Amino acid sequence: MSASETTMPKSWRLETKPHKFCPGCGHGLVLKVLGQVVDELDIQERAVFGCDIGCSLLAWDFFNIDSVQTHHGRTTPVITGIVRANPSLIGIAYMGDGGGYAIGSQHLVNAANRNDKIFVLLVNNTNYGMTGGQMAPTTLPGQITETTPYGRDVDETGSPTLGPEMVAAISSETAYVARGTVSNMSKLKKFIKRAMENVVAGRGFSFVEVLATCPTNWRTNARDTWKFLDEDMKKYFKVGEFKTLPTEREE
Amino acid sequence: MERAIKEEKRVFMTGNEVVAWGALAAEADIMYGYPITPQNEVMHYWTRLAPKHGRKFLQTEDELSAGFTTIGGVLAGRRAFTATAGPGNILLQEPVSMAEMMRLPMVMAIMQRGGPSTATVIYSQQEVNLTTSGGNGEALRIVYSTATHQELYDYTIKAFNAAWKYRFPTFILGDGYQAKMREPLVMYNPQDKGVEMAASEPFVGKEGKFGEGREPAHLRNAFSMEEELYEVVMEHIQDYNKITPQIVEYVSLGCEEADLVIVAHGIVSRAAVAAQEKLRREGYRVGFFRPITLRPFPVRALRKVCKSTSKFLVVESAFGQLARLVKEALFGLEAEMDEIFMPGLGITSEKIIGHVKKKSELKV
């Protein structure tokens, strides 16, 4: 393990560590990778980090990066507005699955379709964590949540949203779209770096969904948390790149 | 920034076009918008003018997005605005509540249409409640209700300056009649008139390196503790109360010696002024009071009027939305209220004159 993997990214804000996420939460891992990529691309001072409402709002003071909390589902338009007004800034919209695929889905779809030069980073933990574990668009079939106490019935409530697949289908050829997981950090870092590079280069819309853990609301111990993330979620959510430069694609 | 209007000129145009020109003269950098009648031509003219003057436009997916992208533009330090109406104004209230909390100077033009629901695309004054007090908060915003095309121009410029000076979301409240009709006005460069243009500055993405005169911005609207929120909200309220005397605007005619004062705002005030003048000529002791700022409301001025007369006739193209503001302002004073409420309909001076005369005859 190299020093860079064991130390905190330079762009992290030390005063706010340890962070506010629950023990075992995937957010910290995603934000670690994001911080490393911001460091490597040396964009700390021209990045703008917008965070959604839900657990992602806890990231508002996570970085020494200009950061703004928005409203639930509205991070994509706020970041779009910033970058449209000042294209020299690097816009990062950070959100959960509810923010991106339910209340803010129209913004995700249209920003992708317009090829806005922003990076949308979406954490998929199959539920609404902050509000106590309700069904999200990404909740697995049969999964128990507070609003599906007998398990998600796909006939009643539909199947898990496949976000990257949708975004890949509607975005421009210059978009970057991938799904990573916190169970494979090196691959996740590769995806997030490519997404950021695509935005820094002003090429196109970039979107990464990250499969992440929520032991608090899953009510799982360490072993079952890992099993749910690495086995159950992967049955529905394919990890890999969906849209990238052809020479770079990785399944 | 290059001056959009080189020299003062008299023009004849629709209100929507006036707003686009006013925004241009006010050095607006970018508009974000979504189609809805009757404000569409604000976008139509802006999209034609903007590229010629180095300004920008983004058509969004809805008014939530139009409002939140406008917030993004403001955060980037640009003079950003949007325009909408009716159901679009409802969606706009969500971003406005964020602007209220975070003191973001977003500017919006509202061209009121009939309500509730989809209703008509034509005209009303039914968006007073929403525009003055929409949102989950304390309604800390500035609302200018215009009556003429000249005012649409003047107050569009003023709205940008008030927003950036005081850091509260600011509305220009027009209506479908003003939006669509043509009228003469004089367009000018505000600096030539001695108007001081409030500077805009970025909230994020400032120049410079961290630790060298620049610290990373951390902007939030969510709080963990009740006391934290209380402190922030009370500070905003104190700021708002402090600047209220500087913002409040109204027109008062003949109220000192009147048996009855007609109260109206926006385009209806034109019929009310005409009625007041005619009734005066015919010997009726009638005054006229018009709030230009519906928020903050000219409470002191109206209460002063109430010292010389206690009879008020509120006239509006809504069912008591202005009257509610009037009653609230007059709370505790002896006042007799009469009304002409015509939701979604235009109101003529004849209608008002007839009403006043009929009521006077009944008295006799």
Chai-1 contact restraints between the chains, C-beta under 6 A:
chainA,res_idxA,chainB,res_idxB,connection_type,confidence,min_distance_angstrom,max_distance_angstrom,comment,restraint_id
A,E45,B,K209,contact,1.0,0.0,6.0,A-B,restraint_1
A,V48,B,V204,contact,1.0,0.0,6.0,A-B,restraint_2
A,V48,B,G205,contact,1.0,0.0,6.0,A-B,restraint_3
A,L57,B,A222,contact,1.0,0.0,6.0,A-B,restraint_4
A,W60,B,R220,contact,1.0,0.0,6.0,A-B,restraint_5
A,D61,B,H218,contact,1.0,0.0,6.0,A-B,restraint_6
A,N64,B,P216,contact,1.0,0.0,6.0,A-B,restraint_7
A,I65,B,P216,contact,1.0,0.0,6.0,A-B,restraint_8
A,D66,B,V204,contact,1.0,0.0,6.0,A-B,restraint_9
A,D66,B,P216,contact,1.0,0.0,6.0,A-B,restraint_10
A,D66,B,A217,contact,1.0,0.0,6.0,A-B,restraint_11
A,S67,B,H218,contact,1.0,0.0,6.0,A-B,restraint_12
A,V68,B,L219,contact,1.0,0.0,6.0,A-B,restraint_13
A,Q69,B,R220,contact,1.0,0.0,6.0,A-B,restraint_14
A,Q69,B,N221,contact,1.0,0.0,6.0,A-B,restraint_15
A,Q69,B,A222,contact,1.0,0.0,6.0,A-B,restraint_16
A,H71,B,M98,contact,1.0,0.0,6.0,A-B,restraint_17
A,R74,B,F68,contact,1.0,0.0,6.0,A-B,restraint_18
A,P77,B,S65,contact,1.0,0.0,6.0,A-B,restraint_19
A,P77,B,F68,contact,1.0,0.0,6.0,A-B,restraint_20
A,P77,B,T69,contact,1.0,0.0,6.0,A-B,restraint_21
A,V78,B,F68,contact,1.0,0.0,6.0,A-B,restraint_22
A,V78,B,I71,contact,1.0,0.0,6.0,A-B,restraint_23
A,V78,B,G72,contact,1.0,0.0,6.0,A-B,restraint_24
A,T80,B,T69,contact,1.0,0.0,6.0,A-B,restraint_25
A,G81,B,T69,contact,1.0,0.0,6.0,A-B,restraint_26
A,G81,B,G72,contact,1.0,0.0,6.0,A-B,restraint_27
A,G81,B,G73,contact,1.0,0.0,6.0,A-B,restraint_28
A,I82,B,G72,contact,1.0,0.0,6.0,A-B,restraint_29
A,I82,B,L75,contact,1.0,0.0,6.0,A-B,restraint_30
A,I82,B,A76,contact,1.0,0.0,6.0,A-B,restraint_31
A,R84,B,L58,contact,1.0,0.0,6.0,A-B,restraint_32
A,A85,B,I30,contact,1.0,0.0,6.0,A-B,restraint_33
A,A85,B,G73,contact,1.0,0.0,6.0,A-B,restraint_34
A,A85,B,A76,contact,1.0,0.0,6.0,A-B,restraint_35
A,A85,B,R78,contact,1.0,0.0,6.0,A-B,restraint_36
A,N86,B,A76,contact,1.0,0.0,6.0,A-B,restraint_37
A,N86,B,G205,contact,1.0,0.0,6.0,A-B,restraint_38
A,L89,B,G205,contact,1.0,0.0,6.0,A-B,restraint_39
A,Q106,B,E61,contact,1.0,0.0,6.0,A-B,restraint_40
A,H107,B,S65,contact,1.0,0.0,6.0,A-B,restraint_41
A,N110,B,E61,contact,1.0,0.0,6.0,A-B,restraint_42
